[in-house]
Amino acid sequence: MILLTMFLEFFKVGLFAIGGGLATIPFLQELANKYNWYTTQELVDMIAISESTPGPIGINMATYVGFKAAGVPGAVIAVTGIVMPSVIVIVLIAHYYTKFNEKPLVQHAFYGLRPAVVGLIGAAGFEVAKISLFTINKFLETHSVLNLINMKSVILFAVLLFLTNKYKKHPIVYLVFAAIIGIVFKF
Amino acid sequence: MQELWELFIIFCRIGGFTFGGGYAMLPIIQREIVEKRKWATDQEILDYYAIGQSTPGIIAVNTATFIGYKRKGIIGAIVATAGMVFPSLVIITLIAAYFTQFQDYQIVKHAFAGIRVAVVVLILNAVIKMWKNSVKDWTGIVIFCAAFALTAFTGISSIIIIIISAVAGIFINIRRVEAK
């Protein structure tokens, strides 16, 4: 039963996540809230792992999520679900070989879609920031503003933001760097 | 049969050796498909890519499906897609199986607490880059803010936001184009 639900949910992700791998994140976050398949924290770990391993990020995420929730069959079902809409839509387009993306209606739709997708991914990033940079529970317990942010994390955040924009290295470099800092300074 | 096998293997290689997905795959697809096998022209690959970006799903998978279909019809599309996702399935399943055993170690917890900060930075950088390409005027800013706020502060489904923004884009842009 979980496999059927999982297939349908990932089919929906594949159908509505437009604009590549990161666009799947807001949808996967919704699933984290809706089912007990994985937590938001696990999702963030998943993003890191997906960025550091080969293959399309969306597929890596589906595999990881599927496996976590229901083992190898879960991984296969989640991936099948997420690619199924692509296969159907692309086969239809390829069959009629229309210059789909040059159609005025499609361009009009994308005028609204593009900023919305950026907003969705931004909101997903905000959720990730909430669990990695802020310690909201501690703040609610103590009511001290000093406990609102995790100082060590915020400093690392600023350093990484500077480094990533100065040196355009592969993400894996920064992930490894952050892991080492995390271990050395006991995050 | 021979060519189906070849399709599977080629996309296995593309899926297994590119980190980062999306645009990182374009050069490898060009080398394998255009230069080595002449299955498509550069222009066609760029067209497939553009279509892949503006259709649902993962761009790399969409491109694989497109090339597979052009070579061998529906079976070709399925085989190329299967090849593309196969390395991810194997590698990630192994990591997931392994990682679960290690995640309770204190040192792994510290490492991932650091890594999560890096993920925020990576997403923020991606959003900034996408913002530059996607948000061109005030309407774009309003749509961005609405999508952000509705997702971050209410329980509205992302699916609804995607549908509404597409419909809004159609109405607003038709008017905008007509007004010119």
Interface residues (C-beta under 8 A of the other chain):
Chain A: K12 G14 L15 F16 A17 I18 G19 G20 G21 L22 T24 I25 P26 F27 E30 Q41 V44 D45 I47 A48 I49 S50 E51 S52 T53 P54 G55 P56 I57 G58 I59 N60 T63 Y64 F67 K68 V72 A75 V76 V79 I82 V83 P85 S86 V87 V89 I90 V91 I93 A94 H95 K99 F100 N101 L105 V106 Q107 H108 A109 F110 Y111 G112 L113 R114 P115 A116 V117 V118 G119 L120 I121 G122 A123 A124 G125 F126 E127 V128 A129 I131 S132 L133 S153 L156 F157 L160 L161 T164 N165 H170 P171 I172 Y174 L175 F177 A178 A179 I180 I181 G182 I183 F185 K186 F187
Chain B: G15 G16 F17 T18 F19 G20 G21 G22 M25 D47 A50 I51 G52 Q53 S54 T55 P56 G57 I58 I59 A60 V61 N62 T65 F66 Y69 K70 I74 A77 I78 T81 M84 V85 P87 S88 L89 I91 I92 T93 I95 A96 A97 F99 T100 Q103 I107 H110 A111 F112 A113 G114 I115 R116 V117 A118 V119 V120 V121 L122 I123 L124 N125 A126 V127 M130 W131 N133 S134 V135 T139 G140 I141 I143 F144 C145 A146 A147 F148 A149 T151 A152 S157 S158 I159 I161 I162 I164 S165 A166 V167 A168 G169 I170 I172 N173 I174 R176 V177
